[in-house]
Each structure stands twice: as structure tokens, then as C-alpha cells.
Amino acid sequence: MALLRGRLAKGYVSIIVIGAAAVLLLVSMFAPAVSSSEDFAIYNTGWNGTSGLAVSTFELGKFSPSFELANTGTSMEVVQMGLEELDLEPVDSALAIIGPSVVFTAAEGELVGEFVRNGGILLLADDFGTGNTLLEGMGAKSRLSGKLAMDLAFNKKPEFSVCFDLRSDQLTKNISALLLNYPSSIDIDAATTKPIAYTSVASWLDLNNDMLQEFGEPRGPFVLMARESLGAGSIVLLSDPSLLINGMQEYLNNSALSDNIVSEICTGRTSVFFDESHRNYFDPISITMEFTNSVSPNAKAGVVLLTFVLVLWITTDYVDRVVSLAIRRVIVAYTWILKHIFRSSRKPTETHALSPEEIEEQLSERHPDWRPGLIRYMLKENERHSSAVREKLAEGPRQG
């Protein structure tokens, strides 16, 4: 009966422990998330964001945050770091700028230009934004036309053109066709820039934005993607940032292009920065707690181990014996440590028995007025008395 009550008590304790572990496990499945609905933002997990690209670099261990959290006293705010605040190392870093809408200053252009010339990699994906202000400041030769490139090779309508003309390059690996979404085009200098993808011969630049092909408007093919060499580094140019948004990854080989771009900016690099400071955030960036619906391998292993120990504890006395043994060992070790801590490290004073002659000499020095003959007599009497006592002790008690 006592054994049954003991096991019931253990069962109640196990239920409490399992309940607490379940709560902690549930809490661990929530994580803070930085989010926004702004076009092309890496914090945007919607169809028009580029969170997928950032996640891919994170999974490769190369993603480097380009923001800071600021405490306002009542809440936490996300503060974007400027280009001058990023730890850009030309040989080890890559910089990605997707769909910028804020003008780059001359100082920023010089900074990024120096970064690339010394071996850095820059990904600039832009169509009608402010990318040209950066290229000018860097001293690069390429320019974005800033005009809508329409094509009769399209899906549903000419604004959604299909790119088939792809040249051999690491960026076009495993790609046969790309679906574009309102692309622009790139004007290149053939001496420094390699074109990688073109529109078809049936394309044109819509100069007046009427969506019609009219006399006088430039005819294709036009460069859509290119790689410009600048010093020891390179600039990967893409005239349609929408190719990289989450909602376009399912079409044709767009996801393969994103994978190739991630490989391009991550290979041989230790850190990849996404510049979000040149974007007008009409929708503020927020920090929320999101349910991840996933448990880390360490947490899973912990749950399995806890379950095993509890079952062993309830059904056997092995756990009790192990715990008892461990406690005894701890007590013994603790006692041993205390003894060694408080034990005096001084050696015991060694005593030296003085001979009668030495005693006589010391007494004469201390008491010069004492007669030497009297001192010797007292010492002999003391020795005789001590010898008699030792003999009596050696004989032992008398038996009567």
C-alpha cells in the first residue's frame, strides 16, 4: 500500500513537471519578428517583400543585420543603419540594395565605390528608383534607363514579359526562362560590363507610359541583367527588382535566379548586408511576437530525455538510488574540500630535548649568582627521580 501511495505521489509530481515543460515548450515556439508591408523590404513576408531572399542568406549563416533596436521608453523601435554604419569589409562582405526609393548622397556613392573597387560585391536591383544616383556616385559606367521595357513575348500582358535570351553565367545556371513584372532596362558599357539577360527583339521602351508601341520609341533587345567590373570587385545589376519578391518565386525559373543570386553574394563571403536605409517606409516597421510552429532539435531532445527519466522514476527505484548516491558523493566531496580549506598549513613545531649540560649552561647564563655545584646537584636529583618514575610505570600495577 505504501509503495502504491509512493508511486501515486510520483505520478502527481510527473504531471506537474510535464505540464510546466509543455508551457515552456509552447513559449519557446514564439519569437520576436520585425515586419513591414513596404515594397521590396526584407522585413516584408507578403507577396511584395523580399524576406525569402534574406532568409536564404540567413540559413547560409551570412546574413548581417542592418538595423538597430532603440528603446523609446514605452516601446522598441527599429532604426535603420546608414551605409556608413555598416561594417563593410571589401574582401569578406557583400551589399544588396533592392528597389531603393531614397536618393544616395555623393559620400555614400564614394563609400560604396571604394568598397567595390577593393574587392566587394554589390547587388543593385532597381527599375524606376534611385539606383542611378548610386551608380553615378560610384563612378560606374552602367545606368538604368528608368523606362518601362515592354515585350510581345509576355504572359497575359506586355508588362509581364518573359525573358528567354539568357547568356552563360553563374547567375543563369538552371534557368531557361524568367517572368518579369514591369521591368526597366540597363544601358551598359561593353568594355567593362557583361550582359547576362536580354529582352526579345519584339520589345520596346514605353517612353510616354501609354502601354502602346509607337513610332520613335526605342526597339529591343535591351539588357535586363548585367555584371559590371569595377576595380577588384563587381556590380550585379538587375533592372527588375520584382523578380526577387516573394510572390514571383513560383513563376517559371524565378526561384532559381534568386538561389543563384544568393549564391553569388554569399560564396566566399562572411557577411551579407541588405541596405534598407534608402527606402521610404510609409508603413512603419513593427516588432511582434509570432508563432513559429517549430521546435528546435535541442528542445525536442530535452522533452524525450525528460519523459524517459520520469517514466524510469515512476516505475523503478533506479532514479532514487542514483540521486541518493549522487547526494552522498556530493556531501563527501564537500566535507573533504572544507577540511582542506580550514586545515592549518603550518607544520607542528619540533621539540628538542635538552641535555643536562645544556640546561646547566642556560641556567648559569640566566642566573649567574647561582652556584654551579648546586645546579648540577639539582639536575642529578631530577634525573634520578625521573628514572625511578619510569621504572615504576614499566613494572605496571601490582597484582595482589
Contacts in CASP RR format, 6 or more apart in sequence:
PFRMAT RR
TARGET T0000
AUTHOR 0000-0000-0000
METHOD contacts of the structure
MODEL  1
MALLRGRLAKGYVSIIVIGAAAVLLLVSMFAPAVSSSEDFAIYNTGWNGT
SGLAVSTFELGKFSPSFELANTGTSMEVVQMGLEELDLEPVDSALAIIGP
SVVFTAAEGELVGEFVRNGGILLLADDFGTGNTLLEGMGAKSRLSGKLAM
DLAFNKKPEFSVCFDLRSDQLTKNISALLLNYPSSIDIDAATTKPIAYTS
VASWLDLNNDMLQEFGEPRGPFVLMARESLGAGSIVLLSDPSLLINGMQE
YLNNSALSDNIVSEICTGRTSVFFDESHRNYFDPISITMEFTNSVSPNAK
AGVVLLTFVLVLWITTDYVDRVVSLAIRRVIVAYTWILKHIFRSSRKPTE
THALSPEEIEEQLSERHPDWRPGLIRYMLKENERHSSAVREKLAEGPRQG
7 314 0 8 1.000
10 313 0 8 1.000
10 314 0 8 1.000
11 314 0 8 1.000
14 310 0 8 1.000
14 313 0 8 1.000
14 314 0 8 1.000
17 306 0 8 1.000
17 310 0 8 1.000
18 306 0 8 1.000
18 307 0 8 1.000
18 310 0 8 1.000
21 303 0 8 1.000
21 306 0 8 1.000
25 295 0 8 1.000
25 299 0 8 1.000
25 303 0 8 1.000
28 295 0 8 1.000
28 296 0 8 1.000
28 299 0 8 1.000
29 291 0 8 1.000
29 292 0 8 1.000
29 293 0 8 1.000
29 294 0 8 1.000
29 295 0 8 1.000
30 289 0 8 1.000
30 290 0 8 1.000
30 291 0 8 1.000
30 292 0 8 1.000
31 289 0 8 1.000
31 290 0 8 1.000
31 292 0 8 1.000
32 287 0 8 1.000
32 288 0 8 1.000
32 289 0 8 1.000
32 290 0 8 1.000
33 287 0 8 1.000
33 288 0 8 1.000
33 289 0 8 1.000
33 290 0 8 1.000
34 43 0 8 1.000
34 67 0 8 1.000
34 78 0 8 1.000
34 285 0 8 1.000
34 286 0 8 1.000
34 287 0 8 1.000
35 43 0 8 1.000
35 44 0 8 1.000
35 45 0 8 1.000
35 285 0 8 1.000
35 286 0 8 1.000
35 287 0 8 1.000
35 288 0 8 1.000
36 43 0 8 1.000
36 44 0 8 1.000
36 281 0 8 1.000
36 283 0 8 1.000
36 284 0 8 1.000
36 285 0 8 1.000
36 286 0 8 1.000
37 44 0 8 1.000
37 46 0 8 1.000
37 48 0 8 1.000
37 283 0 8 1.000
38 44 0 8 1.000
38 49 0 8 1.000
38 279 0 8 1.000
38 280 0 8 1.000
38 281 0 8 1.000
38 282 0 8 1.000
38 283 0 8 1.000
39 48 0 8 1.000
39 49 0 8 1.000
39 99 0 8 1.000
39 245 0 8 1.000
40 48 0 8 1.000
40 49 0 8 1.000
40 50 0 8 1.000
40 98 0 8 1.000
40 99 0 8 1.000
40 241 0 8 1.000
40 244 0 8 1.000
40 245 0 8 1.000
40 279 0 8 1.000
41 49 0 8 1.000
41 50 0 8 1.000
41 51 0 8 1.000
41 276 0 8 1.000
41 279 0 8 1.000
41 281 0 8 1.000
41 285 0 8 1.000
42 49 0 8 1.000
42 50 0 8 1.000
42 51 0 8 1.000
42 52 0 8 1.000
42 53 0 8 1.000
42 54 0 8 1.000
42 98 0 8 1.000
42 274 0 8 1.000
42 276 0 8 1.000
43 51 0 8 1.000
43 78 0 8 1.000
43 276 0 8 1.000
43 285 0 8 1.000
44 50 0 8 1.000
44 51 0 8 1.000
44 246 0 8 1.000
45 51 0 8 1.000
45 52 0 8 1.000
45 246 0 8 1.000
46 246 0 8 1.000
46 247 0 8 1.000
47 245 0 8 1.000
47 246 0 8 1.000
47 247 0 8 1.000
48 245 0 8 1.000
48 246 0 8 1.000
48 247 0 8 1.000
49 245 0 8 1.000
49 246 0 8 1.000
49 247 0 8 1.000
50 98 0 8 1.000
50 241 0 8 1.000
50 244 0 8 1.000
50 245 0 8 1.000
50 246 0 8 1.000
50 274 0 8 1.000
51 246 0 8 1.000
52 246 0 8 1.000
52 249 0 8 1.000
52 258 0 8 1.000
53 96 0 8 1.000
53 98 0 8 1.000
53 244 0 8 1.000
53 258 0 8 1.000
53 261 0 8 1.000
53 262 0 8 1.000
53 274 0 8 1.000
54 63 0 8 1.000
54 274 0 8 1.000
56 258 0 8 1.000
56 259 0 8 1.000
56 262 0 8 1.000
57 63 0 8 1.000
57 262 0 8 1.000
57 265 0 8 1.000
57 266 0 8 1.000
57 272 0 8 1.000
60 262 0 8 1.000
60 266 0 8 1.000
62 94 0 8 1.000
62 265 0 8 1.000
62 266 0 8 1.000
62 269 0 8 1.000
62 270 0 8 1.000
62 271 0 8 1.000
62 272 0 8 1.000
63 271 0 8 1.000
63 272 0 8 1.000
63 274 0 8 1.000
64 86 0 8 1.000
64 87 0 8 1.000
64 93 0 8 1.000
64 271 0 8 1.000
64 272 0 8 1.000
64 273 0 8 1.000
66 80 0 8 1.000
66 81 0 8 1.000
66 82 0 8 1.000
66 86 0 8 1.000
66 273 0 8 1.000
66 274 0 8 1.000
66 275 0 8 1.000
66 276 0 8 1.000
66 277 0 8 1.000
67 78 0 8 1.000
67 79 0 8 1.000
67 80 0 8 1.000
67 81 0 8 1.000
67 276 0 8 1.000
67 285 0 8 1.000
68 78 0 8 1.000
68 79 0 8 1.000
68 81 0 8 1.000
69 76 0 8 1.000
69 77 0 8 1.000
69 78 0 8 1.000
69 79 0 8 1.000
69 287 0 8 1.000
70 76 0 8 1.000
70 77 0 8 1.000
70 78 0 8 1.000
70 79 0 8 1.000
71 77 0 8 1.000
76 287 0 8 1.000
77 285 0 8 1.000
78 285 0 8 1.000
78 287 0 8 1.000
80 276 0 8 1.000
80 277 0 8 1.000
81 277 0 8 1.000
82 275 0 8 1.000
82 277 0 8 1.000
83 95 0 8 1.000
83 108 0 8 1.000
83 111 0 8 1.000
83 112 0 8 1.000
83 275 0 8 1.000
83 277 0 8 1.000
84 107 0 8 1.000
84 108 0 8 1.000
84 111 0 8 1.000
86 95 0 8 1.000
86 273 0 8 1.000
86 275 0 8 1.000
87 93 0 8 1.000
87 271 0 8 1.000
88 95 0 8 1.000
88 111 0 8 1.000
88 115 0 8 1.000
88 120 0 8 1.000
88 273 0 8 1.000
89 270 0 8 1.000
89 271 0 8 1.000
90 115 0 8 1.000
90 116 0 8 1.000
90 117 0 8 1.000
90 118 0 8 1.000
90 119 0 8 1.000
90 120 0 8 1.000
90 232 0 8 1.000
90 233 0 8 1.000
91 118 0 8 1.000
91 119 0 8 1.000
91 120 0 8 1.000
92 269 0 8 1.000
92 270 0 8 1.000
92 271 0 8 1.000
93 115 0 8 1.000
93 120 0 8 1.000
93 121 0 8 1.000
93 269 0 8 1.000
93 270 0 8 1.000
93 271 0 8 1.000
93 272 0 8 1.000
93 273 0 8 1.000
94 120 0 8 1.000
94 121 0 8 1.000
94 122 0 8 1.000
94 123 0 8 1.000
94 265 0 8 1.000
94 266 0 8 1.000
94 269 0 8 1.000
94 271 0 8 1.000
94 272 0 8 1.000
94 273 0 8 1.000
95 112 0 8 1.000
95 115 0 8 1.000
95 120 0 8 1.000
95 121 0 8 1.000
95 122 0 8 1.000
95 123 0 8 1.000
95 272 0 8 1.000
95 273 0 8 1.000
95 275 0 8 1.000
96 122 0 8 1.000
96 123 0 8 1.000
96 125 0 8 1.000
96 265 0 8 1.000
96 272 0 8 1.000
96 273 0 8 1.000
96 274 0 8 1.000
96 275 0 8 1.000
97 122 0 8 1.000
97 123 0 8 1.000
97 124 0 8 1.000
97 125 0 8 1.000
97 126 0 8 1.000
97 131 0 8 1.000
97 134 0 8 1.000
97 274 0 8 1.000
97 275 0 8 1.000
97 278 0 8 1.000
98 123 0 8 1.000
98 125 0 8 1.000
98 126 0 8 1.000
98 241 0 8 1.000
98 244 0 8 1.000
98 274 0 8 1.000
99 125 0 8 1.000
99 126 0 8 1.000
99 127 0 8 1.000
99 129 0 8 1.000
99 131 0 8 1.000
99 241 0 8 1.000
99 279 0 8 1.000
100 126 0 8 1.000
100 129 0 8 1.000
100 130 0 8 1.000
100 131 0 8 1.000
100 134 0 8 1.000
100 275 0 8 1.000
100 278 0 8 1.000
100 279 0 8 1.000
101 129 0 8 1.000
101 130 0 8 1.000
101 278 0 8 1.000
101 279 0 8 1.000
101 280 0 8 1.000
102 130 0 8 1.000
102 277 0 8 1.000
102 278 0 8 1.000
102 279 0 8 1.000
102 280 0 8 1.000
103 130 0 8 1.000
103 133 0 8 1.000
103 278 0 8 1.000
104 112 0 8 1.000
104 130 0 8 1.000
104 131 0 8 1.000
104 133 0 8 1.000
104 134 0 8 1.000
104 137 0 8 1.000
104 278 0 8 1.000
106 137 0 8 1.000
108 134 0 8 1.000
108 137 0 8 1.000
109 134 0 8 1.000
109 136 0 8 1.000
109 137 0 8 1.000
109 138 0 8 1.000
110 137 0 8 1.000
110 138 0 8 1.000
112 122 0 8 1.000
112 134 0 8 1.000
112 137 0 8 1.000
112 138 0 8 1.000
113 137 0 8 1.000
113 138 0 8 1.000
113 139 0 8 1.000
113 140 0 8 1.000
113 230 0 8 1.000
115 122 0 8 1.000
116 122 0 8 1.000
116 138 0 8 1.000
116 230 0 8 1.000
116 231 0 8 1.000
116 233 0 8 1.000
116 234 0 8 1.000
116 235 0 8 1.000
117 230 0 8 1.000
117 231 0 8 1.000
117 232 0 8 1.000
117 233 0 8 1.000
118 231 0 8 1.000
118 232 0 8 1.000
118 233 0 8 1.000
119 231 0 8 1.000
119 232 0 8 1.000
119 233 0 8 1.000
120 232 0 8 1.000
120 233 0 8 1.000
120 234 0 8 1.000
121 233 0 8 1.000
121 234 0 8 1.000
121 236 0 8 1.000
121 264 0 8 1.000
121 265 0 8 1.000
121 269 0 8 1.000
122 234 0 8 1.000
122 235 0 8 1.000
122 236 0 8 1.000
123 235 0 8 1.000
123 236 0 8 1.000
123 238 0 8 1.000
123 261 0 8 1.000
123 264 0 8 1.000
123 265 0 8 1.000
124 131 0 8 1.000
124 134 0 8 1.000
124 135 0 8 1.000
124 235 0 8 1.000
124 236 0 8 1.000
124 237 0 8 1.000
124 238 0 8 1.000
125 237 0 8 1.000
125 238 0 8 1.000
125 239 0 8 1.000
125 240 0 8 1.000
125 241 0 8 1.000
125 243 0 8 1.000
125 244 0 8 1.000
126 144 0 8 1.000
126 184 0 8 1.000
126 238 0 8 1.000
126 239 0 8 1.000
126 241 0 8 1.000
127 144 0 8 1.000
127 146 0 8 1.000
127 182 0 8 1.000
127 183 0 8 1.000
127 184 0 8 1.000
127 239 0 8 1.000
127 240 0 8 1.000
127 241 0 8 1.000
127 242 0 8 1.000
128 146 0 8 1.000
128 148 0 8 1.000
128 184 0 8 1.000
129 144 0 8 1.000
129 146 0 8 1.000
130 278 0 8 1.000
131 144 0 8 1.000
132 143 0 8 1.000
132 144 0 8 1.000
132 146 0 8 1.000
135 142 0 8 1.000
135 143 0 8 1.000
135 144 0 8 1.000
135 235 0 8 1.000
138 230 0 8 1.000
138 235 0 8 1.000
139 230 0 8 1.000
140 228 0 8 1.000
140 230 0 8 1.000
140 235 0 8 1.000
141 188 0 8 1.000
141 189 0 8 1.000
141 191 0 8 1.000
141 192 0 8 1.000
141 193 0 8 1.000
141 228 0 8 1.000
142 186 0 8 1.000
142 187 0 8 1.000
142 188 0 8 1.000
142 189 0 8 1.000
142 193 0 8 1.000
142 226 0 8 1.000
142 228 0 8 1.000
142 235 0 8 1.000
142 237 0 8 1.000
143 186 0 8 1.000
143 187 0 8 1.000
144 184 0 8 1.000
144 185 0 8 1.000
144 186 0 8 1.000
144 187 0 8 1.000
144 237 0 8 1.000
144 239 0 8 1.000
145 184 0 8 1.000
145 185 0 8 1.000
145 186 0 8 1.000
145 187 0 8 1.000
145 205 0 8 1.000
145 222 0 8 1.000
145 239 0 8 1.000
146 184 0 8 1.000
146 185 0 8 1.000
147 184 0 8 1.000
147 185 0 8 1.000
147 205 0 8 1.000
147 206 0 8 1.000
147 207 0 8 1.000
148 159 0 8 1.000
148 182 0 8 1.000
148 183 0 8 1.000
148 184 0 8 1.000
148 205 0 8 1.000
148 206 0 8 1.000
148 209 0 8 1.000
149 161 0 8 1.000
149 183 0 8 1.000
149 184 0 8 1.000
149 185 0 8 1.000
149 199 0 8 1.000
149 203 0 8 1.000
149 204 0 8 1.000
149 205 0 8 1.000
149 206 0 8 1.000
149 222 0 8 1.000
149 224 0 8 1.000
149 239 0 8 1.000
150 158 0 8 1.000
150 159 0 8 1.000
150 161 0 8 1.000
150 203 0 8 1.000
150 204 0 8 1.000
150 205 0 8 1.000
150 206 0 8 1.000
150 211 0 8 1.000
150 213 0 8 1.000
151 158 0 8 1.000
151 161 0 8 1.000
151 162 0 8 1.000
151 199 0 8 1.000
151 200 0 8 1.000
151 202 0 8 1.000
151 203 0 8 1.000
151 204 0 8 1.000
152 158 0 8 1.000
152 200 0 8 1.000
152 202 0 8 1.000
152 203 0 8 1.000
153 161 0 8 1.000
153 162 0 8 1.000
153 163 0 8 1.000
153 164 0 8 1.000
153 199 0 8 1.000
153 200 0 8 1.000
153 202 0 8 1.000
153 203 0 8 1.000
154 160 0 8 1.000
154 161 0 8 1.000
154 162 0 8 1.000
155 161 0 8 1.000
155 162 0 8 1.000
155 179 0 8 1.000
155 251 0 8 1.000
158 211 0 8 1.000
159 181 0 8 1.000
159 182 0 8 1.000
159 211 0 8 1.000
160 179 0 8 1.000
160 180 0 8 1.000
160 181 0 8 1.000
160 182 0 8 1.000
161 179 0 8 1.000
161 180 0 8 1.000
161 183 0 8 1.000
161 199 0 8 1.000
161 200 0 8 1.000
161 203 0 8 1.000
162 177 0 8 1.000
162 178 0 8 1.000
162 179 0 8 1.000
162 180 0 8 1.000
162 252 0 8 1.000
163 177 0 8 1.000
163 178 0 8 1.000
163 179 0 8 1.000
163 180 0 8 1.000
163 197 0 8 1.000
163 198 0 8 1.000
163 199 0 8 1.000
163 200 0 8 1.000
163 224 0 8 1.000
164 176 0 8 1.000
164 177 0 8 1.000
164 200 0 8 1.000
165 197 0 8 1.000
165 198 0 8 1.000
165 199 0 8 1.000
165 200 0 8 1.000
165 221 0 8 1.000
166 172 0 8 1.000
166 175 0 8 1.000
166 176 0 8 1.000
166 178 0 8 1.000
166 196 0 8 1.000
166 197 0 8 1.000
167 194 0 8 1.000
167 195 0 8 1.000
167 196 0 8 1.000
167 197 0 8 1.000
167 198 0 8 1.000
169 194 0 8 1.000
169 196 0 8 1.000
169 227 0 8 1.000
170 260 0 8 1.000
170 263 0 8 1.000
170 264 0 8 1.000
171 196 0 8 1.000
171 225 0 8 1.000
171 227 0 8 1.000
171 236 0 8 1.000
171 257 0 8 1.000
171 260 0 8 1.000
171 261 0 8 1.000
171 264 0 8 1.000
172 196 0 8 1.000
172 197 0 8 1.000
172 257 0 8 1.000
172 260 0 8 1.000
173 256 0 8 1.000
173 260 0 8 1.000
174 253 0 8 1.000
174 256 0 8 1.000
174 260 0 8 1.000
175 253 0 8 1.000
175 256 0 8 1.000
175 257 0 8 1.000
175 260 0 8 1.000
176 252 0 8 1.000
176 253 0 8 1.000
177 252 0 8 1.000
177 253 0 8 1.000
178 197 0 8 1.000
178 243 0 8 1.000
178 252 0 8 1.000
178 253 0 8 1.000
178 254 0 8 1.000
178 257 0 8 1.000
179 248 0 8 1.000
179 251 0 8 1.000
179 252 0 8 1.000
179 254 0 8 1.000
180 224 0 8 1.000
180 240 0 8 1.000
180 242 0 8 1.000
180 243 0 8 1.000
181 240 0 8 1.000
181 242 0 8 1.000
181 243 0 8 1.000
181 245 0 8 1.000
181 248 0 8 1.000
182 240 0 8 1.000
182 242 0 8 1.000
183 199 0 8 1.000
183 224 0 8 1.000
183 239 0 8 1.000
183 240 0 8 1.000
183 242 0 8 1.000
184 239 0 8 1.000
184 240 0 8 1.000
185 199 0 8 1.000
185 205 0 8 1.000
185 222 0 8 1.000
185 223 0 8 1.000
185 224 0 8 1.000
185 239 0 8 1.000
186 195 0 8 1.000
186 222 0 8 1.000
186 223 0 8 1.000
186 224 0 8 1.000
186 225 0 8 1.000
186 226 0 8 1.000
186 237 0 8 1.000
186 239 0 8 1.000
187 223 0 8 1.000
188 195 0 8 1.000
188 223 0 8 1.000
188 226 0 8 1.000
188 228 0 8 1.000
189 228 0 8 1.000
192 228 0 8 1.000
192 229 0 8 1.000
192 230 0 8 1.000
193 226 0 8 1.000
193 227 0 8 1.000
193 228 0 8 1.000
193 229 0 8 1.000
193 237 0 8 1.000
194 226 0 8 1.000
194 227 0 8 1.000
194 228 0 8 1.000
194 229 0 8 1.000
195 223 0 8 1.000
195 225 0 8 1.000
195 226 0 8 1.000
196 224 0 8 1.000
196 225 0 8 1.000
196 226 0 8 1.000
196 227 0 8 1.000
197 223 0 8 1.000
197 224 0 8 1.000
197 225 0 8 1.000
198 221 0 8 1.000
198 222 0 8 1.000
198 223 0 8 1.000
198 224 0 8 1.000
199 220 0 8 1.000
199 221 0 8 1.000
199 222 0 8 1.000
199 224 0 8 1.000
200 220 0 8 1.000
200 221 0 8 1.000
201 219 0 8 1.000
201 220 0 8 1.000
201 221 0 8 1.000
202 220 0 8 1.000
203 219 0 8 1.000
203 220 0 8 1.000
203 221 0 8 1.000
203 222 0 8 1.000
204 213 0 8 1.000
204 217 0 8 1.000
204 218 0 8 1.000
204 219 0 8 1.000
204 220 0 8 1.000
205 217 0 8 1.000
205 218 0 8 1.000
205 220 0 8 1.000
205 222 0 8 1.000
206 212 0 8 1.000
206 213 0 8 1.000
206 217 0 8 1.000
207 217 0 8 1.000
207 218 0 8 1.000
208 214 0 8 1.000
208 217 0 8 1.000
223 239 0 8 1.000
224 238 0 8 1.000
224 239 0 8 1.000
224 240 0 8 1.000
225 236 0 8 1.000
225 237 0 8 1.000
225 238 0 8 1.000
225 239 0 8 1.000
226 236 0 8 1.000
226 237 0 8 1.000
227 234 0 8 1.000
227 235 0 8 1.000
227 236 0 8 1.000
227 237 0 8 1.000
228 234 0 8 1.000
228 235 0 8 1.000
228 237 0 8 1.000
236 261 0 8 1.000
236 264 0 8 1.000
236 265 0 8 1.000
238 244 0 8 1.000
238 261 0 8 1.000
242 248 0 8 1.000
243 254 0 8 1.000
243 257 0 8 1.000
243 258 0 8 1.000
244 257 0 8 1.000
244 258 0 8 1.000
244 261 0 8 1.000
248 254 0 8 1.000
249 255 0 8 1.000
249 258 0 8 1.000
265 272 0 8 1.000
266 272 0 8 1.000
309 319 0 8 1.000
312 318 0 8 1.000
312 319 0 8 1.000
313 319 0 8 1.000
313 320 0 8 1.000
354 362 0 8 1.000
356 376 0 8 1.000
356 379 0 8 1.000
356 380 0 8 1.000
356 383 0 8 1.000
359 379 0 8 1.000
360 372 0 8 1.000
360 375 0 8 1.000
360 376 0 8 1.000
360 379 0 8 1.000
363 370 0 8 1.000
363 375 0 8 1.000
364 370 0 8 1.000
364 372 0 8 1.000
364 375 0 8 1.000
END
